[in-house]
Amino acid sequence: MAEPILPAEPFLPYGRQTIEDDDIVAVSAALRDDFLTTGPRVEAFEQAFAQAVAAPHAVACANGTAALHLAMLGLGVREGEVCIVPSTTFLATANCVRYVGAEVVFADVDPQSGLMRPSDLSEALAKVAGRRVAAILPVHLRGDVVDLPAIASLAEAAGALVVEDACHALGSEHLSDVSVAVGSGRWSAAATFSFHPVKTIATGEGGMVTTANAELAKRMRRFRSHGMARPEGGDPWWYEMAEPGFNYRLPDLLCALGQSQLAKLPRFAARRRALAARYVEQLAALAPHLVPAASPEWSRPVPHLMSVLIDFDALGLSRFAVVERLRARGIGSQVHYIPVHCQPYYRNRYGDQRLPGAEAWYGRTLSLPLYPAMADSDVDRVVEALADALSVP
Ligand SMILES: *Cc1c(COP(=O)(O)O)cnc(C)c1O
């Protein structure tokens, strides 16, 4: 007799969006508007976002990569200058520097947290060799916050601006004497966010730049729409272009979705924190061969990734084998990130480099499922499968 077919447990990806009925209602309403793009929902979303991260200004754009590019354009970063980027990040953090013709100097990261430390930044600054450092782009990896005050003072001493890649860190806070929201602009010229489906809020594609600098916000809005400006007092059809820009606009449809999603940030954040805390508690049983990524004491993250560090060598296992064993049990995982300095493009451009922290992080990291719709029992299921996959009794 054939085996009874058991209902398969649902597949748990490493990340996914949470779209609810009211999000669908919000987008449906926007579809009936006069403006599908360049309408009033753009400013409404920008204002709500600025308020959510306590930033004076927010500029919505097509995606997180466009947000980074707009920041570079708005700040006037150009050929002949260099920017410092941690190697443990998504490609876009480095690529935006190349979009404007500047060169990338890669900084190392803490192998326990994946974050660029002030000491990593100092080492990178020592490699700059006489060139002008235009900007430093720290990344709040996994939602954990870098040591921004220290990075900002090193940047200031080097005459450089700070652009936070906050694509992982919507809702995260830096705890010092007071708590400071990531993206508020207290220690940076600008911060960039992404609304890709795996990020904390989703619009499909979408991004935002926040800044405390009104003039910078104005320039980025211009670059977002072809470089067009409409001087005051001009004829109604009149526009001028001083420098070519791009079409990096976020349509009203997606701004409607973004605003609806943003209203859920406190709930999404609480759920992510609760799930991450449950993971940390349960994963303690798998130490010392598996430990969660370290979180600095000043960081109050909204966890974006549930990254763990696995000592594959000590276990005599490959990461591939662990990923496959998890997949066989319906559990997705991902690796964040392959060090960007190891990419062929950057190796061809800058030669082979060793950044031991970023390489050590890459050698051990794995991101486990984490998103608000997960049940507590899903965490238990992942940890159980992981324990089996690692064959730890
Ligand atoms: C997602 C992400 C980006 C790019 O955002 P997109 O919206 O996908 O263009 C940039 N940097 C980091 C760290 C990211 O995670």
The ligand as an SDF file (V2000), in Angstrom:
LIG
                    3D

 15 15  0  0  0  0  0  0  0  0999 V2000
   18.3100   46.0430   -0.6310 C   0  0  0  0  0  0  0  0  0  0  0  0
   19.5760   46.7870   -0.4570 C   0  0  0  0  0  0  0  0  0  0  0  0
   20.0030   47.7780   -1.3400 C   0  0  0  0  0  0  0  0  0  0  0  0
   19.3210   48.0540   -2.6340 C   0  0  0  0  0  0  0  0  0  0  0  0
   17.9790   48.2730   -2.5710 O   0  0  0  0  0  0  0  0  0  0  0  0
   17.0560   47.9560   -3.8500 P   0  0  0  0  0  0  0  0  0  0  0  0
   15.7450   48.5250   -3.4450 O   0  0  0  0  0  0  0  0  0  0  0  0
   17.0310   46.4820   -4.0410 O   0  0  0  0  0  0  0  0  0  0  0  0
   17.6620   48.6750   -5.0100 O   0  0  0  0  0  0  0  0  0  0  0  0
   21.1490   48.4800   -1.0330 C   0  0  0  0  0  0  0  0  0  0  0  0
   21.8620   48.2190    0.0690 N   0  0  0  0  0  0  0  0  0  0  0  0
   21.5030   47.2580    0.9370 C   0  0  0  0  0  0  0  0  0  0  0  0
   22.3360   47.0080    2.1340 C   0  0  0  0  0  0  0  0  0  0  0  0
   20.3660   46.4980    0.6840 C   0  0  0  0  0  0  0  0  0  0  0  0
   20.0280   45.5100    1.5230 O   0  0  0  0  0  0  0  0  0  0  0  0
  1  2  1  0
  2  3  1  0
  2 14  2  0
  3  4  1  0
  3 10  2  0
  4  5  1  0
  5  6  1  0
  6  7  2  0
  6  8  1  0
  6  9  1  0
 10 11  1  0
 11 12  2  0
 12 13  1  0
 12 14  1  0
 14 15  1  0
M  END
$$$$
